[in-house]
Amino acid sequence: MNPILGRVKLLMREHVCRDGNDPAAHRETDPDWLAEHPDNPWWYCILVPVPEFQQGLFIKMKLLWEEGDPEDDAFAQLISIHKGLS
C-alpha cells in the first residue's frame, strides 16, 4: 500500500473511531455525480486536524454498503483528499 494512503486511512480511523467525529453528510447537486450515483446522491467528509496543514486535512468520501449490511458497517471510498480550505 502507498505509505501516504496508509497514513490517511489511519488518520481517518482515529478521527472517526477514537475521537468520535462522525462524517458530515452532504447532498450532491452536480449532474455528473448524480448520473454516477442515481440512487444515492450523498457524500461525506471529515476535516482531520494535522500539524502539516493549518486548516486540517479535508477528506471527501462515498459510503458504500453491501446488500444486507448494517448501517454502521459501511466502506469508505475516498473521493478526494486535500488541505482544508478556510
Secondary structure, DSSP 4 states (H G I P E B T S, - for coil): --HHHHHHHHHHHIIIIIT--PPEEEE---HHHHHH-TT--EEEEEEEEETTEEEEEEEEEEEE--TT--TT--EEEEEEEEE---
